[in-house]
């Protein structure tokens, strides 16, 4: 087997890229049923937080019909946001671990929003997450490049292929 280092490098980089991609998705709370990506909102007719990712998780936790409930925004109770006093981080993105515990009407609009009891808050910088996902994709592309180099290095010689196809079949002995 020619150029075995190409296939080994390709496999190692492929496994690393998949592991990094899955790790980043796990950090964003994709695989957890009680983690949501939220951002603070400031308006009179809406809830305190906008749900960026995790709307389906909220809908699955509601007990009754969810047609009248706005699952794209929510009120938060429980563990307070640790960065609420820092005005530079007030409108950052957060991964909140929590469950829907109640429903509440908005003050002015009369819309119904879920109330989430938060157990933990984690500040997320979307740019960092995007960069790490892009690095994982780049490593995947490099892996594919090494696999193509391996295929080219192991391609049979055209002369040998032609000679094999046009050679006389072996004679049979009786």
C-alpha positions, 0 to 999 in steps of 0.5 A: 500500500503506497503512501499509508501516511495519507490514509492514517492522517485522513482518518485521524483528522476526520475523527478529530473534526467530528469530535470537535463538531459534536463537542461544540453542539453539546456545548450549545445544549443541542443534546440536552432536553433542559438547556436553552440558548437565550438573550435578554430583551427589553420591551414593555409587551414581551417577556424578559428573555428571547429563546434563540435555540430550544423552542421545541424543548419548551413546547415539549414541557408544556402540559396543556395546549401550547397554541396560545403560549408564545414559546419564543420568549420566556420569563426566568425565575430561580437562579439569578443571572450572574451577569445582570449587574454588568451592563456590558453583558446584559444582552449577551447570549446565555445557555440556561439550564432549567425547566418550564414551571408555569405560565404568565401573562405579559404586563401590557400585551396580555400574551402568555409566556412560559416561566422557566426556573433556571438552575444554571447560567453560562455566558456564550460568545457566539463568535467563539462558537462559530470559529470553533465550528469553522475550524472543525469544518476546516479540519474535515476538508483537510481530512478529505484532501488527504484521502484524495491524495491517498487515492491518487497515490494508490491508483494503478499504473495505466500500463499495468492495467492495459497489459492485464486486460490484453494478455492471453488467458492461461492455457488449460492443461489436460 
